[in-house]
Amino acid sequence: MDIKIVEDAKRPLAMHPKKFALWLFMATVIMMFGGWTSAYIVKRGDIGWSEIVIPQMFYYSTVIMLISSIPMVLALRAARRDNLERVKIMVSITTILGVAFMVAQIKSFGEMVDLKQFFVGGNVSHSFIYVLAGAHGLHVVSGVIVLLILLVSVFRYKVHSKNLAGIEMCSMYWHFLGGLWLYLFVFLILMR
């Protein structure tokens, strides 16, 4: 009697198609902001470049964005444990902090206008801060919309340990936005 060793079929590498699309989207956003920050570095060497003044509200909005990641982590952890009441609370807190970040960013733009140094059509250095913060702000708006959609799903009990794709993608995107803002904020401080 011959004994044959048969290998188990290997499970193919697979990813949820929407998660894959999200990874592609985030890679695209990284390239876009990478291009803008590279252009900033190149233009910084031009004659007439003026130093950027970081609005005070950027510091507050950065703290808000970093803190907002904590309840998002706790929401995902609670969803994995089917603690649905905690998921509701944590996603609600993350959403409120996301809106607070947007309000702080809007106030930052107001602060820039009040400084009289920042105006569209002025020195190109000032245009970069509008482009970087403005484009990030648009992505945060989309992030808050995704959080609101998730919040509706949470209150309809569609988010639980057997249905985590939505909250995982929302968490991944929200943390990405936080990391992107931290990069932009540190970049602007270091490259004034």
N, C-alpha and C positions, 0 to 999 in steps of 0.2 A: 504494500500500500504506500503510495507516494503522498507525501504531505506537501501541499502547495501553500505558500504564504501569499495571501492576497492583501494588498494594501487597501485601507479604507479610502473611499473617494475623498479627495481634498475639496474642501469647501472653497468655492471661488471667492476672491476678494470682491466684496459687494458693499455698496453704500446706497442709502436711501437717495433716490434721484433728486429730490428737492434739496437734500443736504449737499449733494455734489454741485448742484446749481448755485447754492449759497456760497460754497467754497470758491467757485469760479467768479462769482460776483465780487467777493471780498478780494480776490487776487487782482481783479480789474481795478477796484478802488485803490488798492495799494499802489498799483502802477501809476494811476492817475495822480495821486498825492505825491508819489515819488518823483514824477515828472515835474510837478509844480515846485516841490522843495529843491529839486536840482536846478530849475530855472531861477529860483530865488538866489541860490548860491552863486550862479554865474552872473546874474544881473547885479549882485551886490558889489562886484568889482567895477561897475560903471561909474563914470564921473557924475557927480550930482546925487549920488545915493544918500538918503538921509536915514538916520537911525529911527527904528520903529519904537514907539512907546507902547508898552503892553498895558491895556486897560486893566484897572484894578479888579473889575468884575471877572476877568479871565481866571484869576486866582480862585475866586469863590466858585465859579462854574466848574473848575477842575476838581475841587474838593467834592462838589455835588456829584459829578460824574463818577469819581472813584468810589464814593460811598454807595452809589446806586448799584454797583456790582454785587455788594454783599447780600441784599435781599433777593437778587436774581439767583445767586448760588443757593441760598436757603430755599427758594421756591422749587428749584430743580430737585434738590435733595428731598424735600417734602413730597414732591410728586412721585419720586421713586419709592417712597414709603407709603404712598396712598393717604397721606395726611392732607386731605383736600382743603380743609379750613385754613391750614397754614399756607398752602399754595395761594389761596385767594388773597390772604393778607400780604404775603411777600410780593406777589405780582402787582398788587395795588400800590404798595410802597415804591416799587421800582418805577411804575408808571408815573406816580406823583413826582418822584425825583427826576425822571426824564423831562417832565413838563417844567420843573424848576430849573433844570439845566437850560432849556430853551429860553425861558424868561430871562435868566442871567445872561445868556448870549445876546438877546435882543437889547438888554440894558448895556451890554458891552459896546454894541454898535452905537447906541446913544451917547455913551461916554466918549467914544472915538470922535464923533461929530462935535461934541462939546469941547474937545481939546483943540479944535480948529486946525489941527495938523492933518487930520484925516479927511480928505474929501476926494471924491471920484474925479479923476482927471488931473490930480495933483502929481506929486512925486510917485514914480512907479513903485517905490518901496511900500507905500501905503496901500497900493492896490493889492499887493500880495496878501496882506492881512485880511482884507475883505474876501478875497477869493478862497483862501484856506479856511477861515472861520465860517464863511458863508456856505461853502460846499459841504463842510462837515455838518453844519447846522441843518442842511437839507437832508443829509443822511440820518441825523438824529430825529428829524420829523418822521421819516419813514420808520425809524426804530420805535418811536412812540406809537405810531399807527399799528405796527406789528404787536406791540405790547397790549394795546387796546383790543385787538382781535384775539390775542391770547387770553386776555382777561374775560372776554365774553365766553370763550371756550371753557375756561376754568369754572365760571359760574354756571355753565350748563353741564358740568361734570364730565366733560369730554377729555380732560387731562388727568391721567392716572398712570399707574405703573405699567399698564399694558398699552398705553398710547402716549409715548413720550416724545415722539418726533417733533411736534410743534413747539413744545417748551424747550427742547434741546436746541433747536434751530434759533429760537428767539434768544435764548441765553447766549449762544455762540455769537450771534450778531450784536447783541448788546455789549458783550465783553469786547468784541472787535471795535465797536465805536468808542468805548472807553479807552482802549489801548491806542487807537488812532488819535484821539484828542490828546492824550498824554504825550504822544510823539510830537504832535504839532505844537503843543504848548512849550515843551522843552526845546524843540527846534527854534521857535521864535525867541525864546529867552536867550539861547546860546548864540543865535545868529543875528541879533539886533544890528 
